[in-house]
Amino acid sequence: MLQTKTPRNNHEILLSTLASLPDLTKQDLLAK
């Protein structure tokens, strides 16, 4: 995953990762 800045914490990493995923993949991950 490309990053233009260092995330302040794991929560930001999670948010930025989820934001970059397609909706179906996101729903699949959240369902687990």
Residue frames as a rotation matrix with the C-alpha (Angstrom) as fourth column:
MET 1
0.577 0.817 0.000 0.00
0.817 -0.577 0.000 0.00
0.000 0.000 -1.000 0.00
LEU 2
-0.308 -0.685 0.660 1.42
0.646 -0.660 -0.383 3.35
0.698 0.309 0.646 -1.02
GLN 3
0.473 0.416 -0.777 1.58
0.863 -0.397 0.312 5.99
-0.179 -0.818 -0.546 1.67
THR 4
0.274 -0.345 0.898 2.19
0.388 -0.814 -0.432 9.72
0.880 0.466 -0.089 1.33
LYS 5
-0.051 -0.294 0.955 2.49
-0.783 -0.582 -0.221 10.15
0.620 -0.758 -0.200 5.09
THR 6
-0.827 -0.268 -0.494 3.01
0.081 0.814 -0.576 8.00
0.556 -0.516 -0.651 8.15
PRO 7
0.247 0.968 -0.054 -0.29
0.113 0.026 0.993 7.12
0.962 -0.251 -0.103 9.85
ARG 8
-0.083 -0.256 0.963 -0.44
-0.823 -0.527 -0.211 8.29
0.562 -0.810 -0.167 13.45
ASN 9
-0.435 -0.023 0.900 -1.63
-0.718 0.612 -0.331 4.92
-0.544 -0.790 -0.283 14.70
ASN 10
-0.927 0.040 0.373 -3.06
0.181 0.919 0.351 1.53
-0.328 0.393 -0.859 13.76
HIS 11
0.006 0.999 -0.045 -6.59
0.487 -0.042 -0.872 2.94
-0.873 -0.016 -0.487 13.57
GLU 12
0.266 0.024 -0.964 -5.55
-0.623 -0.759 -0.191 5.32
-0.736 0.651 -0.187 10.80
ILE 13
-0.797 -0.575 -0.184 -3.84
-0.534 0.529 0.659 2.45
-0.282 0.624 -0.729 8.99
LEU 14
-0.636 0.632 0.443 -7.07
0.517 0.775 -0.363 0.44
-0.572 -0.001 -0.820 9.23
LEU 15
0.316 0.810 -0.494 -9.20
0.136 -0.554 -0.821 3.31
-0.939 0.192 -0.285 7.96
SER 16
-0.004 -0.384 -0.923 -6.91
-0.834 -0.509 0.215 4.07
-0.552 0.771 -0.318 5.05
THR 17
-0.930 -0.330 0.159 -6.71
-0.218 0.847 0.484 0.39
-0.295 0.416 -0.860 4.14
LEU 18
-0.319 0.897 0.306 -10.49
0.616 0.442 -0.653 -0.07
-0.721 -0.020 -0.693 4.24
ALA 19
0.319 0.449 -0.835 -10.99
-0.232 -0.817 -0.528 3.10
-0.919 0.362 -0.156 2.22
SER 20
-0.352 -0.573 -0.740 -8.81
-0.861 -0.113 0.497 1.68
-0.368 0.812 -0.453 -0.55
LEU 21
-0.884 0.049 0.465 -10.70
0.110 0.988 0.106 -1.62
-0.454 0.145 -0.879 -0.75
PRO 22
-0.682 0.723 -0.110 -13.68
-0.217 -0.057 0.975 -2.35
0.698 0.689 0.196 -3.00
ASP 23
-0.152 0.709 0.689 -16.99
-0.961 -0.270 0.066 -2.41
0.233 -0.652 0.722 -1.13
LEU 24
0.722 0.463 -0.514 -17.47
-0.391 0.886 0.249 -6.16
0.571 0.022 0.821 -1.50
THR 25
-0.058 -0.836 -0.546 -14.02
0.366 0.492 -0.790 -6.88
0.929 -0.245 0.277 -0.11
LYS 26
-0.692 -0.153 0.705 -14.61
-0.471 -0.644 -0.602 -4.42
0.547 -0.749 0.374 2.70
GLN 27
0.289 0.896 0.337 -17.89
-0.914 0.154 0.375 -6.11
0.284 -0.416 0.864 3.65
ASP 28
0.611 -0.122 -0.782 -16.19
0.020 0.990 -0.138 -9.50
0.791 0.068 0.608 3.55
LEU 29
-0.482 -0.870 -0.104 -13.45
0.213 -0.002 -0.977 -8.36
0.850 -0.493 0.186 5.91
LEU 30
-0.571 0.319 0.756 -15.90
-0.745 -0.587 -0.316 -6.73
0.343 -0.744 0.573 8.31
ALA 31
0.495 0.841 -0.219 -18.01
-0.698 0.535 0.476 -9.88
0.518 -0.083 0.851 8.33
LYS 32
0.149 -0.520 -0.841 -15.14
0.194 0.850 -0.491 -11.99
0.970 -0.090 0.227 9.67
